[in-house]
Amino acid sequence: MVVGKEQHWLLGDSSWWPNSEGRLLVTRIGDLNPPKSWVSTDPNQGGIGWIRQRLQPVGPRILYTSAWSLFFLIASIVPLIFPEKTPINDQLLAIILFSISWSLTLIPFLWFSNANNEKFTLFPLDYISFFLGIIFFILHIIIDTKLGWIGFFFFFTAWFRTIRNIGDSLKVNSSRWLLPISSSFIPQETISQEWEISTNRFRNGLIATKSDGLGFYSAELTGISFRNFRFIAFSMVFRNRIIHDPFNINFSSNPQIEIFLSSPPMKNNGEKWPDFLIREIEEE
C-alpha cells in the first residue's frame, strides 16, 4: 500500500535501510517489546500505549568522513618523513593536515548526535592519548623533531580509540518511545517521582532527566509536537550523545537499568493515538 509522510515520522524513511526494498516496517531485526507494564502498541494497532519511533541511523552519515580522516592523519607525518622539503612550513602543514583529520573524525559525529541533553562531554574523544600527542608535538618543535614520531603515535592511538568509541555508540538502533498526551499535561502530576523535572508545563524539548545508577546512560523525557498533537518521548542516551533503543537485543543493560526499565516513566497510559498515524504496514 502507499504510505504517507505521517508513517515516515514514526517508522523512518525506507532509504535509511537499503535492505528493506523501499518498505516501511513496523518490526525490524533486533526489536524487543517493552515489559507489559508499559502498555505498548504499534502503528498497525493504534489505540493507547507507547509506540517506537525510529530515528535516522548515525553510522552511514559519518562513514565517508571517518574514512577520509585516517587519510589526513597519516598524511600529517609527511613533514617528518621529508623535513624541510614541503611547499610550506613543516609544522604549519602538519597542523593543517592534523586539523582536517580530527575535524572529519569529530564534527560529523557531534553534528548528527541525536540526544537533547546539553551537558558538556569529551566523548567520543580519547582525550588522554590526544593531549599526550599535543604535548609531544609541541616538544618536537622546541627540542627535537624526532619527538614528532612519538606525538604521531599518541595521535594515532587517540584516533583509533575515538573511532572505536564511535563504533561502540552506534551498535544499538536509535529509537525513542512516544506517548500521546493531553493538553492538560502537568509534569509533576504525571511523571514518576524518580525523575528530575525541569519544567512545570509541557514544552518542546527536554522535560525531565534521570542518570543516577544508569552507568554510561542517562534517560530523557522530551516534549514533541506533531501536527496539533503533543507527545512525550522516552529516550535512553549513551554518553550524552546517541539515543539507544532500550528494547533491542544489542542494548547493554545492567541490573539497575533493568529495574528502571521494568516500569514506564509516566503514571498513566496517555491518550489514544491519532488515526492518521495508524496504518497497516508490512512485517519483516
C-alpha positions as CSV (number, residue, x, y, z in Angstrom):
1,M,0.0,0.0,0.0
2,V,1.1,3.6,-0.4
3,V,2.3,5.1,2.9
4,G,2.2,8.8,3.6
5,K,4.7,11.1,5.3
6,E,2.9,10.6,8.6
7,Q,4.2,7.0,8.8
8,H,7.7,8.2,8.0
9,W,7.5,10.2,11.2
10,L,7.1,7.0,13.3
11,L,8.8,4.3,11.1
12,G,11.6,6.3,9.5
13,D,12.4,6.7,5.8
14,S,12.8,3.4,4.0
15,S,16.0,4.8,2.4
16,W,17.7,4.6,5.8
17,W,17.6,0.8,5.5
18,P,18.5,-0.1,1.9
19,N,17.8,-3.8,2.5
20,S,14.2,-3.0,3.2
21,E,13.5,-2.7,-0.5
22,G,11.5,0.5,-0.1
23,R,9.2,-0.9,2.6
24,L,8.4,0.8,5.9
25,L,8.5,-2.0,8.6
26,V,6.9,-1.9,12.0
27,T,9.2,-4.7,13.3
28,R,12.9,-4.9,12.4
29,I,15.5,-7.5,13.3
30,G,16.6,-7.0,16.9
31,D,13.5,-5.3,18.1
32,L,12.1,-6.4,21.5
33,N,8.8,-5.5,23.2
34,P,8.7,-3.4,26.4
35,P,7.5,-5.0,29.6
36,K,3.8,-5.5,29.9
37,S,3.7,-2.7,32.5
38,W,4.5,-0.2,29.7
39,V,1.2,-0.8,27.8
40,S,2.8,-0.6,24.3
41,T,1.2,-0.7,20.8
42,D,2.3,-0.1,17.2
43,P,1.3,1.6,14.0
44,N,-0.7,-1.4,13.0
45,Q,-2.9,-1.5,16.1
46,G,-3.1,2.1,17.4
47,G,-5.2,2.7,20.5
48,I,-3.5,3.6,23.7
49,G,0.2,3.0,24.6
50,W,3.8,3.6,23.8
51,I,5.0,3.4,20.2
52,R,8.6,3.1,19.0
53,Q,9.8,6.0,16.8
54,R,12.8,5.1,14.7
55,L,15.5,7.7,14.2
56,Q,17.9,8.0,11.3
57,P,21.0,5.9,11.9
58,V,24.1,8.0,12.5
59,G,26.6,5.4,11.2
60,P,26.0,5.7,7.5
61,R,26.1,9.5,7.7
62,I,29.6,9.6,9.1
63,L,31.2,6.6,7.4
64,Y,32.6,8.7,4.5
65,T,34.2,11.4,6.6
66,S,35.6,8.9,9.1
67,A,37.4,7.0,6.3
68,W,39.0,10.2,5.0
69,S,40.0,11.3,8.5
70,L,42.5,8.4,8.6
71,F,44.0,9.5,5.2
72,F,44.7,13.0,6.5
73,L,46.1,11.8,9.8
74,I,48.6,9.6,8.0
75,A,49.4,12.4,5.6
76,S,50.3,14.6,8.6
77,I,53.6,12.6,9.0
78,V,54.8,13.8,5.6
79,P,56.8,16.6,7.2
80,L,58.5,14.1,9.5
81,I,59.5,11.9,6.5
82,F,60.6,14.7,4.3
83,P,61.8,17.5,6.6
84,E,62.1,21.0,5.1
85,K,61.0,19.6,1.7
86,T,57.3,20.5,1.8
87,P,55.8,23.5,0.0
88,I,55.1,25.4,3.2
89,N,56.5,25.4,6.8
90,D,56.6,21.8,8.1
91,Q,54.8,22.5,11.4
92,L,52.1,24.5,9.6
93,L,51.5,21.7,7.1
94,A,51.3,19.1,9.9
95,I,48.8,21.3,11.9
96,I,46.6,21.8,8.8
97,L,46.5,18.1,7.9
98,F,46.0,17.2,11.6
99,S,43.2,19.7,12.0
100,I,41.4,18.3,8.9
101,S,41.7,14.8,10.2
102,W,40.2,15.5,13.6
103,S,37.6,17.7,12.1
104,L,36.4,14.9,9.9
105,T,36.5,12.5,12.9
106,L,34.6,14.5,15.4
107,I,32.5,17.2,13.8
108,P,30.1,14.9,11.8
109,F,29.6,12.6,14.8
110,L,28.8,15.6,17.1
111,W,26.6,17.2,14.5
112,F,24.5,14.1,13.9
113,S,24.3,13.1,17.6
114,N,20.6,12.9,18.4
115,A,20.4,13.5,22.1
116,N,18.8,16.5,23.7
117,N,21.0,16.7,26.8
118,E,23.2,19.8,26.7
119,K,25.8,18.6,29.2
120,F,29.3,19.0,28.1
121,T,31.3,15.8,27.4
122,L,34.5,15.0,25.6
123,F,33.1,11.7,24.4
124,P,34.0,10.1,21.9
125,L,37.5,11.7,22.1
126,D,40.2,9.6,23.8
127,Y,41.5,12.7,25.4
128,I,44.4,11.2,27.3
129,S,46.2,10.0,24.2
130,F,45.1,13.1,22.3
131,F,46.6,15.6,24.8
132,L,49.8,13.5,25.1
133,G,50.1,13.8,21.3
134,I,49.7,17.6,21.6
135,I,52.5,17.7,24.3
136,F,54.9,15.8,22.2
137,F,54.0,17.8,19.1
138,I,55.0,20.9,20.9
139,L,58.2,19.3,22.2
140,H,59.2,18.2,18.8
141,I,59.2,21.9,17.7
142,I,61.1,23.1,20.8
143,I,63.5,20.3,21.5
144,D,63.9,17.6,18.7
145,T,61.9,16.9,15.6
146,K,62.3,13.1,16.3
147,L,59.8,13.6,19.2
148,G,57.2,14.2,16.5
149,W,57.1,10.4,15.9
150,I,56.1,9.9,19.5
151,G,53.4,12.6,19.1
152,F,52.1,10.8,16.0
153,F,52.0,7.5,17.8
154,F,49.7,9.1,20.5
155,F,47.6,10.9,17.9
156,F,47.1,7.6,16.0
157,T,46.2,5.8,19.3
158,A,43.7,8.6,20.1
159,W,42.2,8.3,16.6
160,F,41.9,4.5,16.8
161,R,40.3,4.7,20.3
162,T,38.0,7.5,19.3
163,I,36.7,5.6,16.2
164,R,36.2,2.6,18.5
165,N,34.2,4.7,20.9
166,I,32.1,6.0,18.0
167,G,31.6,2.4,16.8
168,D,30.5,1.2,20.3
169,S,28.0,4.1,20.5
170,L,26.4,3.0,17.2
171,K,25.9,-0.7,17.9
172,V,22.3,-0.2,19.1
173,N,19.5,1.1,16.9
174,S,18.4,4.7,17.6
175,S,14.8,4.7,18.6
176,R,12.7,6.5,21.2
177,W,9.3,5.7,22.6
178,L,6.4,8.1,22.2
179,L,3.2,8.5,24.2
180,P,0.4,10.9,23.2
181,I,-0.6,13.3,26.0
182,S,-3.5,15.7,26.6
183,S,-3.2,19.5,26.6
184,S,-3.7,19.5,30.3
185,F,-0.4,17.6,30.9
186,I,1.4,18.6,34.1
187,P,4.8,17.0,34.6
188,Q,4.8,17.0,38.4
189,E,1.5,15.1,38.4
190,T,2.2,12.7,35.6
191,I,5.9,11.8,35.6
192,S,7.3,9.3,38.2
193,Q,9.0,10.7,41.2
194,E,12.4,9.3,40.4
195,W,12.8,11.8,37.6
196,E,14.4,15.2,37.8
197,I,11.8,17.5,36.3
198,S,13.0,20.7,34.7
199,T,9.7,22.4,33.8
200,N,6.2,22.7,35.3
201,R,4.4,22.6,32.0
202,F,4.6,21.0,28.6
203,R,7.3,22.3,26.2
204,N,9.0,21.2,23.1
205,G,12.4,20.0,24.3
206,L,13.8,18.4,27.5
207,I,11.2,18.0,30.3
208,A,12.9,15.5,32.7
209,T,16.1,13.5,33.1
210,K,17.5,10.7,35.2
211,S,21.1,9.5,35.3
212,D,21.7,8.1,38.8
213,G,22.6,4.4,38.7
214,L,22.3,4.1,34.9
215,G,26.1,3.8,34.2
216,F,27.0,5.3,30.8
217,Y,23.4,6.1,30.1
218,S,21.1,8.9,31.0
219,A,17.3,8.9,30.5
220,E,15.4,11.7,28.9
221,L,11.7,12.7,28.7
222,T,11.2,15.1,25.8
223,G,8.2,17.1,24.7
224,I,7.3,16.8,21.0
225,S,4.6,18.4,18.9
226,F,3.4,17.0,15.6
227,R,0.5,18.5,13.7
228,N,-1.8,19.6,16.6
229,F,-0.9,16.7,18.9
230,R,1.5,16.5,21.8
231,F,3.8,13.6,22.7
232,I,6.2,12.6,25.4
233,A,9.3,10.9,24.1
234,F,11.3,8.5,26.3
235,S,15.0,8.0,25.4
236,M,18.0,6.2,26.7
237,V,21.1,8.3,25.8
238,F,24.5,6.8,25.6
239,R,27.3,9.1,26.9
240,N,25.0,12.1,26.4
241,R,25.4,11.7,22.7
242,I,23.4,8.9,21.0
243,I,19.9,7.7,21.6
244,H,19.7,3.9,22.1
245,D,16.6,1.8,21.9
246,P,16.4,0.1,25.3
247,F,14.2,-2.6,23.9
248,N,16.7,-4.0,21.4
249,I,18.8,-7.2,21.6
250,N,22.1,-5.1,21.3
251,F,21.2,-2.8,24.2
252,S,23.8,-3.2,27.0
253,S,21.9,-3.3,30.3
254,N,22.7,-3.9,34.0
255,P,20.5,-4.8,37.0
256,Q,19.8,-1.2,37.9
257,I,18.8,-0.3,34.3
258,E,16.6,-3.4,34.2
259,I,14.8,-2.3,37.3
260,F,14.5,1.2,35.9
261,L,13.0,-0.1,32.6
262,S,10.6,-2.5,34.4
263,S,8.1,0.3,34.8
264,P,7.2,3.2,32.5
265,P,8.2,6.8,33.3
266,M,4.6,8.0,33.2
267,K,1.9,7.3,35.8
268,N,-0.8,6.9,33.1
269,N,-1.1,5.4,29.7
270,G,-1.6,8.7,27.8
271,E,-4.2,9.4,25.1
272,K,-5.4,7.5,22.1
273,W,-3.1,7.6,19.1
274,P,-4.3,9.8,16.2
275,D,-5.9,7.8,13.4
276,F,-3.7,9.4,10.7
277,L,-0.6,7.8,12.2
278,I,-2.1,4.3,12.3
279,R,-1.9,2.2,9.1
280,E,-1.4,-1.4,8.1
281,I,2.3,-1.9,7.4
282,E,4.2,-5.0,6.3
283,E,6.2,-7.0,8.7
284,E,9.9,-8.1,8.2
